[in-house]
């Protein structure tokens, strides 16, 4: 009995001790939990308490911006040269024997839509160039459903920016932010009119900066997009990308998609580039582009190994233009530019953006490496495309901007071979009137509307104040003569 009583006493004592320990532990755990706000959560002693995060509030940013974003509807005249270029109907030899079965077809009216952002209370609106390019009618609908017809103030295909204007006053306008200060991971809103659904707001984060997706045709185009995962669809083009303070940090321009609809990534033109372009269009009627006179390529492991470069930072200088700004500053082929104006450069897109913000005649500083040693040069004088530093006014514009072509005089030996006394040869052909007409690179223009063409000035004079049809005559280097017609 004594043994039994002893065992029962020990068991009772152990049980009481266990109950006390559990009770004390429970009270202690509850006490610690209650020290934190109820909406917080954490994992404590292996027990997972439910987490309820405070989501970011976009309501203020949405209210500040939704009334500054407009719906843009455009009309276009479908051109018969779509058939001509595809089937070869504009070939003069084809037309000689078969004619052009589409030449009497009436142009079809097509419609498209996009978005725009009001930047001043007197009716200036920024949008994408591709939204309004070649439009015969531009109609703007405000968020309050008022509708206006807009006129193009200026366009810049190299950045895909256009400035249009409506006749209105006391409009709500957006506040500009600083695209340099935005960071990867930062919350943003995309405001626009996808699928003609007006005043649509979507949210996401900045997933990358300085993206080059090669949609503007290369050459002198500036592509240094802000990449986001905010949903952007057809119709959002030209709309606003804003931060949580409601400030404009970019103009939505493109999506990465195999279907034509949003599949995860969208791209916006940084507002610092947008601001420079629209300022130029307002002041000069033409964008003032500054050039360093150097070609950059991405520095990767393969190129670094090939060129014996130890660190993969900066951009590799592949070619330096003789007499250009880089040449004058002592930069050579094979150098690696690591910073521009004390801003670190990681890729060619970023370098192009930093230079593209400047005007001809501006001076910048450049840090570069050569054979493992670092050098820095100040007061690098940027130049325009012609090699000067002056302002290019709209009435002095190179014919490249109108025709989408670059010309050079024909060498004497080639003139003799082709039996011509004069002409201007197309050395580069971008999007423009000539390409749309079916003209190819290397074509030599000898006359425009029966006027002899001997210089760039002759081309400019032949097209100056020209309205209606234009007839171009010329010859290809293989001796084939050709005639082209298009409208201005």
VEXDREN-2710 file (C-alpha; in Angstrom, 1 decimal):
% VEXDREN-2710
k/r/px/py/pz
1/UNK/0.0/0.0/0.0
2/UNK/2.9/2.4/0.8
3/UNK/4.4/1.7/-2.7
4/UNK/1.0/2.2/-4.4
5/UNK/0.5/5.5/-2.5
6/UNK/4.0/6.6/-3.4
7/UNK/3.4/5.9/-7.1
8/UNK/0.0/7.7/-7.1
9/UNK/1.6/10.7/-5.3
10/UNK/4.4/11.0/-7.8
11/UNK/1.9/10.6/-10.8
12/UNK/-0.3/13.3/-9.3
13/UNK/2.7/15.6/-8.8
14/UNK/3.9/15.1/-12.4
15/UNK/0.4/15.7/-13.8
16/UNK/0.1/19.0/-11.9
17/UNK/3.5/20.1/-13.0
18/UNK/2.6/19.4/-16.6
19/UNK/-0.7/21.3/-16.4
20/UNK/1.1/24.3/-14.8
21/UNK/3.8/24.2/-17.5
22/UNK/1.4/24.1/-20.4
23/UNK/-0.8/26.8/-18.8
24/UNK/2.2/29.0/-18.3
25/UNK/3.5/28.4/-21.8
26/UNK/0.1/29.2/-23.3
27/UNK/-0.2/32.4/-21.3
28/UNK/3.3/33.4/-22.3
29/UNK/2.6/32.8/-26.0
30/UNK/-0.6/34.7/-25.9
31/UNK/1.1/37.5/-24.1
32/UNK/3.8/37.8/-26.8
33/UNK/1.2/37.7/-29.7
34/UNK/-0.8/40.5/-28.1
35/UNK/2.3/42.8/-28.1
36/UNK/1.9/43.0/-31.9
37/UNK/-0.9/44.6/-33.9
38/UNK/-3.6/42.1/-34.9
39/UNK/-2.9/42.6/-38.7
40/UNK/0.8/41.5/-38.3
41/UNK/1.8/37.9/-38.3
42/UNK/4.8/35.8/-37.8
43/UNK/5.9/32.2/-37.1
44/UNK/6.2/31.5/-33.3
45/UNK/7.4/28.2/-31.8
46/UNK/6.6/26.3/-35.0
47/UNK/3.0/27.6/-35.1
48/UNK/2.1/29.5/-38.3
49/UNK/-0.1/32.5/-37.6
50/UNK/-2.1/33.8/-40.6
51/UNK/-0.5/36.9/-42.3
52/UNK/-2.6/39.8/-43.6
53/UNK/-0.4/42.4/-45.3
54/UNK/-1.3/46.0/-45.8
55/UNK/-1.7/46.3/-49.6
56/UNK/-0.4/49.5/-51.3
57/UNK/-3.1/52.1/-51.8
58/UNK/-3.4/53.3/-55.5
59/UNK/-6.6/55.3/-55.1
60/UNK/-4.9/58.7/-54.8
61/UNK/-2.7/58.1/-57.8
62/UNK/-5.6/56.8/-59.9
63/UNK/-7.8/59.8/-59.0
64/UNK/-4.9/62.2/-59.9
65/UNK/-4.3/60.7/-63.3
66/UNK/-7.4/59.1/-64.7
67/UNK/-8.8/62.5/-65.9
68/UNK/-5.5/63.4/-67.6
69/UNK/-5.5/60.4/-69.9
70/UNK/-7.5/60.6/-73.1
71/UNK/-8.9/58.2/-75.7
72/UNK/-7.5/58.7/-79.2
73/UNK/-9.4/57.4/-82.3
74/UNK/-7.7/57.8/-85.7
75/UNK/-8.6/57.2/-89.3
76/UNK/-6.3/56.1/-92.1
77/UNK/-6.6/55.7/-95.8
78/UNK/-5.5/52.3/-96.8
79/UNK/-2.9/52.6/-99.6
80/UNK/-2.9/50.4/-102.7
81/UNK/0.9/50.2/-102.4
82/UNK/0.3/47.4/-99.9
83/UNK/-0.7/45.3/-102.9
84/UNK/2.0/46.9/-105.1
85/UNK/4.8/46.1/-102.8
86/UNK/3.7/42.6/-102.0
87/UNK/2.9/41.4/-105.5
88/UNK/5.3/43.6/-107.4
89/UNK/2.7/45.6/-109.2
90/UNK/4.8/48.8/-108.9
91/UNK/7.7/47.3/-110.9
92/UNK/7.8/49.5/-114.1
93/UNK/8.4/46.4/-116.3
94/UNK/5.4/44.6/-114.8
95/UNK/3.2/47.6/-115.3
96/UNK/4.5/48.0/-118.9
97/UNK/3.1/44.6/-119.8
98/UNK/0.3/44.0/-117.3
99/UNK/-0.6/47.3/-115.8
100/UNK/-1.7/47.7/-112.2
101/UNK/-5.0/46.0/-111.4
102/UNK/-5.3/48.0/-108.2
103/UNK/-4.6/51.4/-109.5
104/UNK/-8.3/52.4/-109.8
105/UNK/-9.2/50.9/-106.4
106/UNK/-10.6/53.5/-104.0
107/UNK/-8.6/53.7/-100.8
108/UNK/-10.4/52.1/-97.8
109/UNK/-10.8/54.0/-94.6
110/UNK/-9.4/52.2/-91.6
111/UNK/-9.7/53.0/-87.9
112/UNK/-7.4/52.6/-85.0
113/UNK/-7.3/53.6/-81.3
114/UNK/-4.9/54.5/-78.6
115/UNK/-4.4/56.7/-75.6
116/UNK/-2.7/60.0/-74.8
117/UNK/-1.8/62.1/-71.8
118/UNK/-2.7/65.8/-71.2
119/UNK/0.5/67.7/-70.3
120/UNK/-0.9/71.2/-70.2
121/UNK/-4.3/72.8/-69.4
122/UNK/-4.4/74.4/-72.8
123/UNK/-4.7/71.1/-74.7
124/UNK/-1.3/69.7/-75.5
125/UNK/-1.3/65.9/-75.4
126/UNK/1.6/63.5/-75.7
127/UNK/1.1/60.1/-77.2
128/UNK/3.0/57.5/-79.3
129/UNK/4.1/58.3/-82.8
130/UNK/2.7/55.0/-84.0
131/UNK/-0.8/56.0/-82.7
132/UNK/-1.1/59.1/-85.0
133/UNK/1.4/58.5/-87.8
134/UNK/-0.2/59.0/-91.2
135/UNK/-3.6/59.6/-89.7
136/UNK/-6.1/61.6/-91.8
137/UNK/-8.3/62.3/-88.8
138/UNK/-7.4/62.4/-85.0
139/UNK/-10.3/62.4/-82.6
140/UNK/-9.7/62.9/-78.9
141/UNK/-12.2/62.0/-76.2
142/UNK/-11.7/63.3/-72.7
143/UNK/-12.6/61.3/-69.6
144/UNK/-15.6/63.6/-69.2
145/UNK/-16.8/62.3/-72.6
146/UNK/-16.2/65.6/-74.5
147/UNK/-14.7/65.1/-78.0
148/UNK/-12.3/67.2/-80.0
149/UNK/-10.5/67.0/-83.2
150/UNK/-6.7/67.1/-82.7
151/UNK/-3.8/68.4/-84.9
152/UNK/-0.3/67.1/-84.9
153/UNK/2.3/69.5/-83.5
154/UNK/5.3/67.3/-84.1
155/UNK/6.5/63.7/-84.2
156/UNK/9.7/61.8/-83.5
157/UNK/9.8/58.3/-84.9
158/UNK/13.2/57.6/-83.3
159/UNK/11.6/57.7/-79.8
160/UNK/8.0/56.9/-80.9
161/UNK/6.8/60.1/-79.4
162/UNK/4.2/62.5/-80.9
163/UNK/2.8/65.8/-79.6
164/UNK/-0.8/66.7/-80.6
165/UNK/-3.1/69.6/-79.6
166/UNK/-6.8/70.1/-79.1
167/UNK/-8.6/73.5/-78.9
168/UNK/-9.6/73.4/-75.2
169/UNK/-8.8/75.2/-72.0
170/UNK/-8.7/74.5/-68.2
171/UNK/-8.0/70.9/-68.7
172/UNK/-6.6/68.6/-66.0
173/UNK/-2.9/67.9/-66.7
174/UNK/-0.5/65.4/-65.4
175/UNK/2.6/66.1/-63.2
176/UNK/5.9/64.9/-64.5
177/UNK/8.1/62.7/-62.3
178/UNK/11.7/61.6/-62.7
179/UNK/12.3/58.3/-64.5
180/UNK/15.9/58.2/-63.3
181/UNK/14.7/57.8/-59.7
182/UNK/12.4/54.9/-60.3
183/UNK/13.6/51.6/-59.0
184/UNK/13.1/48.0/-59.9
185/UNK/10.4/46.5/-57.7
186/UNK/8.6/49.9/-57.3
187/UNK/4.8/49.8/-57.7
188/UNK/3.4/51.6/-60.8
189/UNK/0.0/52.1/-62.5
190/UNK/-0.7/51.9/-66.2
191/UNK/-3.6/54.3/-67.2
192/UNK/-5.2/54.0/-70.6
193/UNK/-7.9/52.8/-72.9
194/UNK/-7.3/49.1/-73.8
195/UNK/-9.8/47.6/-76.2
196/UNK/-11.7/50.9/-76.2
197/UNK/-12.5/50.5/-72.5
198/UNK/-11.9/54.0/-71.4
199/UNK/-10.3/55.1/-68.1
200/UNK/-8.8/51.7/-67.3
201/UNK/-6.2/51.5/-64.5
202/UNK/-3.9/48.4/-63.9
203/UNK/-1.1/47.9/-61.4
204/UNK/2.2/46.2/-61.4
205/UNK/5.9/46.7/-60.5
206/UNK/8.9/47.9/-62.5
207/UNK/10.6/44.7/-63.5
208/UNK/13.6/46.2/-65.4
209/UNK/15.0/49.4/-66.8
210/UNK/17.0/50.2/-69.9
211/UNK/15.4/47.5/-72.1
212/UNK/16.0/47.5/-75.8
213/UNK/13.5/45.4/-77.7
214/UNK/14.3/46.5/-81.2
215/UNK/10.9/47.7/-82.3
216/UNK/11.9/51.2/-83.6
217/UNK/14.0/50.0/-86.5
218/UNK/17.5/50.5/-85.0
219/UNK/19.7/53.2/-86.5
220/UNK/19.4/56.4/-84.6
221/UNK/16.4/55.2/-82.6
222/UNK/16.5/55.5/-78.8
223/UNK/15.2/52.4/-77.0
224/UNK/15.7/52.3/-73.3
225/UNK/12.3/51.2/-72.1
226/UNK/11.0/50.8/-68.5
227/UNK/9.7/47.3/-68.3
228/UNK/6.7/46.5/-66.1
229/UNK/4.2/43.8/-65.4
230/UNK/1.3/46.1/-65.3
231/UNK/-1.3/44.8/-67.7
232/UNK/-1.1/46.8/-71.0
233/UNK/-3.1/45.8/-74.1
234/UNK/-3.9/47.2/-77.5
235/UNK/-5.3/50.7/-77.0
236/UNK/-3.0/51.4/-74.0
237/UNK/-0.3/52.8/-76.4
238/UNK/0.3/56.4/-75.6
239/UNK/-1.1/56.1/-72.1
240/UNK/0.5/57.0/-68.8
241/UNK/2.8/54.9/-66.6
242/UNK/2.7/56.6/-63.2
243/UNK/4.1/56.1/-59.7
244/UNK/2.1/55.8/-56.5
245/UNK/2.3/59.6/-56.1
246/UNK/0.5/60.0/-59.4
247/UNK/3.5/61.4/-61.3
248/UNK/4.2/60.5/-64.9
249/UNK/7.3/58.3/-65.2
250/UNK/6.7/56.9/-68.7
251/UNK/4.5/56.7/-71.8
252/UNK/3.3/53.1/-72.5
253/UNK/4.4/52.0/-75.9
254/UNK/4.6/48.2/-76.4
255/UNK/4.0/44.8/-75.0
256/UNK/5.9/41.5/-75.3
257/UNK/3.4/39.1/-76.8
258/UNK/3.1/36.3/-79.3
259/UNK/-0.7/36.7/-79.4
260/UNK/-1.1/40.5/-79.7
261/UNK/-2.5/40.7/-76.1
262/UNK/-0.8/41.2/-72.8
263/UNK/1.2/38.1/-71.6
264/UNK/3.3/39.5/-68.8
265/UNK/5.5/42.3/-69.9
266/UNK/4.9/45.8/-71.1
267/UNK/7.3/48.7/-72.0
268/UNK/7.2/52.4/-71.5
269/UNK/9.3/55.3/-72.8
270/UNK/11.0/57.0/-69.8
271/UNK/9.5/60.4/-69.0
272/UNK/12.9/62.1/-69.0
273/UNK/13.2/61.3/-72.7
274/UNK/9.6/62.3/-73.4
275/UNK/10.1/65.6/-71.7
276/UNK/13.2/66.4/-73.9
277/UNK/11.4/65.4/-77.1
278/UNK/8.2/67.5/-76.5
279/UNK/10.3/70.5/-75.4
280/UNK/12.2/70.3/-78.7
281/UNK/9.0/70.0/-80.7
282/UNK/7.5/73.0/-79.0
283/UNK/10.6/75.2/-79.3
284/UNK/12.1/74.1/-82.7
285/UNK/9.4/72.1/-84.4
286/UNK/12.0/69.3/-84.7
287/UNK/13.9/67.1/-82.3
288/UNK/17.4/68.2/-81.7
289/UNK/19.4/65.0/-81.5
290/UNK/23.0/64.9/-80.1
291/UNK/25.5/62.3/-81.3
292/UNK/28.7/61.0/-79.7
293/UNK/29.9/59.6/-83.0
294/UNK/30.5/56.1/-81.6
295/UNK/28.9/52.7/-82.1
296/UNK/28.3/50.7/-78.9
297/UNK/27.8/46.9/-78.5
298/UNK/26.9/44.9/-75.5
299/UNK/29.8/43.6/-73.5
300/UNK/29.3/39.9/-72.8
301/UNK/31.5/37.0/-71.7
302/UNK/32.3/36.0/-75.3
303/UNK/33.4/39.5/-76.4
304/UNK/35.3/40.1/-73.1
305/UNK/37.3/36.9/-73.6
306/UNK/37.9/37.8/-77.3
307/UNK/39.1/41.3/-76.4
308/UNK/41.0/40.3/-73.2
309/UNK/38.7/42.5/-71.0
310/UNK/38.7/41.5/-67.3
311/UNK/35.5/43.1/-66.1
312/UNK/32.2/42.9/-67.9
313/UNK/30.9/46.4/-67.1
314/UNK/30.1/49.2/-69.5
315/UNK/29.7/49.2/-73.3
316/UNK/32.3/48.3/-75.8
317/UNK/33.1/50.9/-78.4
318/UNK/33.0/49.0/-81.7
319/UNK/33.5/52.0/-84.1
320/UNK/34.4/55.6/-83.8
321/UNK/33.3/58.1/-86.4
322/UNK/36.1/60.2/-87.8
323/UNK/35.7/63.8/-86.8
324/UNK/32.9/63.0/-84.4
325/UNK/32.6/64.0/-80.7
326/UNK/34.1/60.7/-79.5
327/UNK/37.0/61.0/-81.9
328/UNK/37.7/64.6/-80.8
329/UNK/37.7/63.4/-77.2
330/UNK/40.3/60.8/-77.8
331/UNK/38.1/57.7/-77.5
332/UNK/39.2/54.8/-79.7
333/UNK/37.8/51.6/-81.0
334/UNK/38.1/48.9/-78.3
335/UNK/37.6/51.3/-75.4
336/UNK/34.9/50.4/-72.8
337/UNK/32.7/53.3/-71.7
338/UNK/31.6/52.8/-68.1
339/UNK/30.0/56.1/-67.2
340/UNK/28.4/59.1/-68.8
341/UNK/28.1/62.3/-66.7
342/UNK/29.0/60.2/-63.6
343/UNK/26.1/57.8/-64.3
344/UNK/27.1/54.2/-64.5
345/UNK/26.4/52.6/-67.9
346/UNK/25.5/48.9/-68.1
347/UNK/24.3/48.5/-71.6
348/UNK/24.0/50.3/-75.0
349/UNK/20.4/51.3/-74.4
350/UNK/21.3/53.2/-71.3
351/UNK/24.2/54.9/-73.0
352/UNK/21.9/55.9/-75.9
353/UNK/19.4/57.3/-73.5
354/UNK/21.9/59.4/-71.6
355/UNK/23.3/60.9/-74.8
356/UNK/19.8/61.3/-76.3
357/UNK/18.7/63.7/-73.6
358/UNK/21.2/66.3/-74.7
359/UNK/21.3/68.8/-77.5
360/UNK/24.0/69.4/-80.1
361/UNK/26.6/71.7/-78.5
362/UNK/26.1/70.3/-75.0
363/UNK/29.2/69.0/-73.2
364/UNK/29.3/65.7/-71.2
365/UNK/31.9/63.8/-69.2
366/UNK/32.8/60.2/-70.1
367/UNK/34.7/57.6/-68.1
368/UNK/36.2/54.7/-70.1
369/UNK/38.7/51.9/-69.8
370/UNK/41.5/51.1/-72.1
371/UNK/43.8/48.1/-71.6
372/UNK/42.7/47.8/-68.0
373/UNK/43.3/51.4/-67.1
374/UNK/40.6/53.9/-66.4
375/UNK/40.4/57.3/-68.0
376/UNK/38.1/60.2/-67.7
377/UNK/37.5/63.1/-70.2
378/UNK/35.4/66.2/-69.5
379/UNK/33.8/68.7/-71.9
380/UNK/33.1/66.2/-74.7
381/UNK/31.3/68.4/-77.2
382/UNK/28.3/66.6/-78.7
383/UNK/27.3/67.2/-82.4
384/UNK/24.3/66.9/-84.6
385/UNK/24.0/64.4/-87.3
386/UNK/25.6/66.7/-89.8
387/UNK/28.7/67.2/-87.6
388/UNK/27.7/70.7/-86.4
389/UNK/26.5/72.0/-83.1
390/UNK/23.7/74.4/-84.3
391/UNK/20.0/74.0/-83.9
392/UNK/18.2/72.3/-86.8
393/UNK/15.0/74.2/-87.4
394/UNK/11.9/72.6/-89.0
395/UNK/12.2/74.5/-92.3
396/UNK/15.9/73.4/-92.5
397/UNK/15.2/69.8/-91.9
398/UNK/17.3/67.2/-93.7
399/UNK/15.1/65.4/-96.3
400/UNK/15.8/62.2/-94.3
401/UNK/13.0/63.0/-91.9
402/UNK/10.4/63.4/-94.7
403/UNK/11.4/60.7/-97.1
404/UNK/13.0/58.3/-94.6
405/UNK/16.3/58.2/-96.6
406/UNK/19.9/59.3/-96.6
407/UNK/21.5/60.3/-99.8
408/UNK/25.0/60.8/-101.2
409/UNK/26.3/62.2/-104.5
410/UNK/27.0/59.6/-107.2
411/UNK/30.7/59.0/-108.0
412/UNK/31.9/60.1/-111.4
413/UNK/32.8/56.6/-112.5
414/UNK/29.3/55.3/-111.7
415/UNK/27.7/58.2/-113.6
416/UNK/29.8/57.3/-116.6
417/UNK/28.8/53.6/-116.3
418/UNK/25.1/54.4/-116.1
419/UNK/25.2/57.2/-118.7
420/UNK/23.8/59.9/-116.4
421/UNK/25.2/63.4/-115.6
422/UNK/23.8/63.8/-112.1
423/UNK/21.7/62.1/-109.4
424/UNK/21.5/61.4/-105.6
425/UNK/22.0/57.8/-104.4
426/UNK/20.0/56.3/-101.5
427/UNK/22.5/54.9/-99.1
428/UNK/20.1/54.2/-96.2
429/UNK/16.3/53.7/-96.3
430/UNK/14.1/53.8/-93.2
431/UNK/10.3/54.0/-92.9
432/UNK/9.0/56.8/-95.0
433/UNK/7.5/57.9/-98.3
434/UNK/10.2/56.3/-100.5
435/UNK/10.0/52.9/-98.8
436/UNK/6.2/53.0/-99.0
437/UNK/6.4/53.7/-102.7
438/UNK/8.5/50.6/-103.2
439/UNK/11.9/52.3/-103.8
440/UNK/14.9/50.2/-102.7
441/UNK/18.3/51.2/-101.3
442/UNK/21.0/52.1/-103.9
443/UNK/18.3/53.7/-106.1
444/UNK/19.6/56.9/-107.8
445/UNK/17.1/59.7/-108.0
446/UNK/17.8/61.7/-111.2
447/UNK/14.6/63.9/-111.3
448/UNK/11.7/64.8/-109.1
449/UNK/8.7/66.2/-111.1
450/UNK/11.1/66.5/-114.1
451/UNK/13.5/68.8/-112.0
452/UNK/17.2/67.6/-112.1
453/UNK/18.4/66.4/-108.7
454/UNK/22.1/67.0/-108.1
455/UNK/22.3/67.7/-104.4
456/UNK/20.3/67.3/-101.1
457/UNK/19.2/71.0/-101.6
458/UNK/17.7/70.1/-104.9
459/UNK/15.6/67.4/-103.2
460/UNK/14.5/69.8/-100.5
461/UNK/13.5/72.5/-103.1
462/UNK/11.6/70.0/-105.2
463/UNK/9.5/69.0/-102.3
464/UNK/9.2/72.3/-100.5
465/UNK/5.6/73.4/-100.0
466/UNK/4.7/70.5/-102.3
467/UNK/1.2/69.0/-102.0
468/UNK/-0.4/66.2/-103.9
469/UNK/1.4/63.7/-106.2
470/UNK/5.2/63.4/-106.6
471/UNK/6.9/61.7/-109.6
472/UNK/10.4/60.4/-109.1
473/UNK/12.6/59.1/-111.9
474/UNK/15.9/57.3/-111.5
475/UNK/18.1/54.3/-112.1
476/UNK/19.4/51.4/-110.1
477/UNK/23.1/50.5/-110.2
478/UNK/22.4/47.5/-112.5
479/UNK/21.1/49.9/-115.1
480/UNK/17.3/49.3/-114.6
481/UNK/15.4/52.6/-114.9
482/UNK/12.3/53.1/-112.7
483/UNK/9.6/55.6/-112.0
484/UNK/7.7/56.0/-108.7
485/UNK/4.8/58.1/-107.6
486/UNK/3.5/58.9/-104.2
487/UNK/1.5/61.6/-102.4
488/UNK/2.5/64.3/-99.9
END
